[in-house]
Amino acid sequence: MQKMKTKIPKKLKRGHPLSIRPGHTIRLEVTKYPLTVHTGLSLHYAMAEALNIPQILDDRIHVKERESGYPESEHILALSANAFVGGDYLDDLEALREDVAIQMAIGRKEIPDPTDWVK
C-alpha cells in the first residue's frame, strides 16, 4: 500500500482562490474543524426554536412512559431533520447521529436514537 502525502503546501494553507465567474471567487482553505454538507439543518432547528415548536410539542404530545431521557420534541425534531436531509428510513438517522459537524451546526451534543422513543 502506498503512503499518502500528508504535508499541506503553504499556498493551500493561506487559501487558494478559485474564480467561478467574473466577480465571484471562492477561497479553498484547510480547516481543522469538521465539515458537513447538511448545514441547512441549522436553519431547520433555528426556525423550530424561533416558532417555539419544541415547547408546543412537549405540551401537546405525550408518548413516553417515563420522564427520563430526551423530551418528545427532540425525537420529533430528529425525525424531521432526517426527512429534511433526504433520509427515508429510521436507520438513516444514524448517519446524522454520528456526524460531529452536524451536532456543532445545530447546537446539540447528541441526536436521539430513534429506537428509544418510548423509554
C-alpha positions in Angstrom: 0.0 0.0 0.0 1.4 3.4 -1.0 1.8 6.0 1.8 -0.3 9.2 1.3 1.4 12.6 1.3 0.3 14.4 4.4 2.2 17.7 4.1 0.0 20.5 3.0 1.6 23.1 0.7 1.9 26.7 2.1 -0.1 28.1 -0.7 -3.1 26.0 0.3 -2.7 26.8 3.9 -3.1 30.5 3.1 -6.1 29.7 1.0 -6.4 29.2 -2.7 -8.7 31.5 -4.7 -10.9 29.8 -7.3 -12.7 32.1 -9.8 -16.1 30.8 -10.8 -17.2 33.6 -13.0 -16.3 37.3 -13.1 -16.9 38.9 -9.7 -17.4 35.6 -7.9 -14.4 33.9 -6.2 -14.4 31.1 -3.6 -11.4 30.6 -1.4 -10.4 27.0 -0.7 -8.7 26.6 2.7 -7.6 23.8 5.0 -9.5 23.7 8.3 -9.2 21.7 11.4 -13.0 21.9 12.0 -15.3 19.1 10.9 -17.4 19.9 7.8 -20.8 18.6 6.6 -23.0 19.0 3.6 -26.1 19.3 5.8 -25.5 22.8 7.2 -29.1 23.7 6.3 -30.1 21.7 9.4 -29.0 24.7 11.5 -31.8 26.7 9.8 -34.3 23.9 10.4 -33.5 23.9 14.2 -33.3 27.7 14.4 -36.8 28.0 12.8 -38.2 25.4 15.2 -36.8 27.3 18.1 -38.0 30.7 16.8 -41.5 29.4 16.5 -41.5 27.7 19.9 -42.2 24.3 18.2 -40.3 22.3 20.9 -42.4 23.8 23.7 -45.6 23.3 21.7 -44.7 19.6 21.0 -43.8 18.9 24.6 -47.0 20.5 25.9 -49.3 18.6 23.5 -47.6 15.2 22.8 -47.2 12.6 25.5 -45.9 9.3 24.2 -43.1 8.4 26.6 -43.8 6.2 29.6 -41.2 7.9 31.8 -39.9 11.5 32.1 -36.3 10.5 31.8 -34.3 10.8 28.6 -35.0 13.2 25.7 -38.3 15.0 25.6 -40.7 14.1 22.8 -39.8 17.3 20.9 -36.2 16.2 20.5 -37.3 12.9 18.9 -39.8 14.6 16.6 -37.2 17.2 15.5 -34.6 14.5 14.9 -37.1 12.6 12.7 -38.0 15.8 10.8 -34.2 16.6 10.4 -33.8 13.1 8.9 -36.5 13.8 6.4 -35.1 17.3 5.8 -31.7 15.8 4.6 -33.4 13.2 2.5 -33.4 10.2 4.9 -36.0 7.6 4.0 -35.6 5.2 7.0 -35.0 5.4 10.7 -31.6 3.8 10.1 -30.7 6.9 8.0 -30.8 8.9 11.3 -27.7 7.1 12.4 -25.6 9.0 9.9 -26.8 12.3 11.4 -26.1 10.9 14.9 -22.5 10.2 14.0 -21.8 13.4 12.3 -19.9 15.8 14.7 -20.2 18.7 12.3 -24.0 18.5 12.2 -24.1 18.4 16.0 -22.0 21.6 16.1 -24.1 23.3 13.4 -27.4 22.6 15.2 -26.1 23.2 18.7 -26.8 19.8 20.1 -24.4 17.4 21.7 -26.4 14.4 20.6 -29.3 13.5 18.4 -31.7 11.0 20.0 -31.7 7.3 18.9 -34.9 6.5 17.1 -35.2 3.1 18.9 -35.5 4.5 22.4 -38.7 6.6 21.7 -40.9 5.3 24.4 -38.3 4.5 27.1 
